[in-house]
Amino acid sequence: MEQSAFHLQMRPDHVGVITIDVPGEKLNTLRAAFAQQLAAVVDEARRDPQLAGLVLISGKPDNFIAGADIAMIADCSSAQQAESLARQGQEALAALAALPFPVVAAIHGACLGGGLELALACDARVCSLDDKTRLGLPEVQLGLLPGSGGTQRLPRLIGLQQALPLILTGKTLRAKQARRLGLVDEAVPQAILLETAVARVLKGRRAARALPLRDRIIQAPLARHALFALAQRETARKTHGNYPAAQRIIEVVRTGVERGSEAGHQAEARAFGELAMTPQSAALRSLFFASTALKKEGGAEAAPRPLRQIGVLGGGLMGGGIASVTAINAGLPVRIKDINLQGVNHALKASWDGLSKKVRRRHISAAQRQQQMARITGGVDYQGFTQRDLVIEAVFEDLPLKQQMVHEVETHCAPHTIFASNTSSLPIAHIAAQAQRPENVIGLHYFSPVEKMPLVEVIPHATTSAQTLATTVALAQKQGKTPIVVADRAGFYVNRILAPYINEAMRCLLEGEPIEHIDGALVKAGFPVGPLQLLDEVGIDVGSKITPVLQQALGERFAAPAAFEAVLKDDRKGRKNGKGFYLYGGRRGGKKPDPTLYSLLGLQPAARQSEAQIAERCIMMMLNEAARCLDEGVIRCARDGDIGAVFGIGFPPFLGGPFRYMDQRGAAEIAQSLRALMRQHGERFAPCEALLQAEQQQRKFYIS
């Protein structure tokens, strides 16, 4: 018999404490079998004739319930099976909600998805003030909706206006935010969490919380209609119809509000079943499994070295960001070296400003800000570097300069110190060419802004040791990043697949397509920003340095359109100097396409191609290059290629990444589309050998 995840302890005051502790797992996640287990311990508690009530608490150190086990959905082969799964969850939580005595959830750590739905079925919720405590319904991020009553109970508890955005965005709340919204009844220090919950039970059942007047007014038909109409408009604007779960959430919540709880629960289960079978949900769940797996992988079979102190060379935008995530996320002391104190101060100020924003939002205290800032120090020499376990170089993209940094680190640091270069284009083997200890040299490519972008590329060269690789991957994970290991080839992976995509957007521009039409086409296709705006954000001057490296190593298909030179010569660097494809600034600090660019390039702008045609051209160039990268061993597997594209570039998550998307459409269809584009636009669209083989063999990139 399977060991139960629920354990009952009866207290002398006749309060039953049910501890949730899934055997053999680091986190608590809900499974279908748990409904019977929970019912069994509740029945056991009811044998006490003086039972005052129950408290549900976690036996895990930093986790209440992180959600339902997503693997259960993967096991469903039809919408009916997934709907049945939702109905089982609804019935189990309905039984909990119907108990004739008070039930209080004592929440510490992650209380997400099915975990929060369980807590919502309780009479009251108490949570810890710990920073690890988070509450939310993030199912929409997996292309789903809450399936165990969450779409019905949350609006009734905190009001429609507060609940709908939480379910639509999947946003998580800290303890104090949850308390202000009325999602939890009390937020207390963890040390008194259990006793506070017990005290709530002993007070007996209370009347349901009355919604504030404003929320009751919004429940009236006219205001309610306006609220749902606004939600639909905003959802359509943000999702462009690419995420069906958002629309279904609005429909299901509306059904419950207008037709009652029973109809709402039926609609919820039905929608859950149908959404579970959509390609969008399958793609989003594949990304979830992939990123979870990568967080557990070490990159190499060797054991990583312990990391105690980190160094950063360069206090610019990248160096400052790297120092910040190392000190704040990884909790490691960081020493910054720059050629002048101004650079060090710039990096320190960036960290201070980021932490101050958290203080203003009450995410951390002023004392915590001081504590975290104390981990970052800096200077203009190598004082304090002798015991650094790993030094990250973030200086200019100049090979002699980076080789000089290797020499200086080997001179001033310990023999075991790892040198990690944050280069976006230079081969790591060239950076390590003059090193005394090349086995300690590796690439560690971050994306800007470092604090927000989740991906890093870890790039070993031919003689990088397995321990260096494992240690570098471990640091990236401590920093809260998702690392993929890529080969030491020109452009690595992300920039290599990005370059042809941006070049094709440039060609569309040179054919006279308006700037906003090109970018709008790719945003509508699911990218967070269009390719021309992306180049402005990265820096046109930065992008111009990567293209020649790719062209020299990989051939003419990477050559930027000749007219690109005119853009560079006109001192257009993008957002950083206020002028690129867009003009930045103005009274509201926004952006608008720069009409003078057309005269500079001798163009008469007019939208001649549809948005779908433009998107197909740009995306097909990226897919073709991704297939080449897998074939050449630049990435280890299709999974890494999908994570790299989604987390590094913003490839549409609902498509699952380049390889999931190619598998979904089929290699034959992708190759056929490329051949059609080749006939229309030239040889650069010729399908690569890997795609042709996949087409011929009817093979998928994911080997199941």
Protein Blocks (a to p, Z undefined) as FASTA:
>chain_A
ZZdfbdcdddfkopacdddddehiabdcddfklmmmmmmmmmmmmmpmklnbdcdddfbf
kbcbecjcfklmmmpcbfklmmmmmmmmmmmmmmmmmpcbdcddddehjdehjlmmmmmm
pmbdcddfbfklccddfklmnopacfehpmmmmmmmnojklmmmmmmnopacdfklmmmn
omambdcdfklmmmmmmmmmmnopaddddddfklmmmmpmklmmmmmmmmmmmmmmmnno
pamklmmmmmmmmmmmmnojklmmmmmmmmmmmmmmpmklmmmmmmmmmmmmmmmpghia
bdcdddfbdcdehjbfklmmmmmmmmmmnopacddddfbfklmmmmmmmmmmmmmmmmmn
omacfklmmmmmmmpccdfbfehklmcfbdcddbdddfklmmmmmmmmmmmmcfklccdd
ddfkbcfklmmmmpfblmlgccddddddfklmmbdcddddfklcfklmmmmmmmmmmnop
acddddddehilmmmmmmmmmmmmmmmmmnopafklmmmmmmmnopabdfklmmmmnopk
lmmmmmmmmmmmnojklpccfklmmmmmnopgbjmnopafbccejjnopacddfklmmmn
opacddfbdfklmmmmmmmmmmmmmmmmmmnomambfklmmmmmmmmnopafknopaklm
mmmnopklmmmmmmmmmmmnojklpccfklmmmmmnopafbdZZ
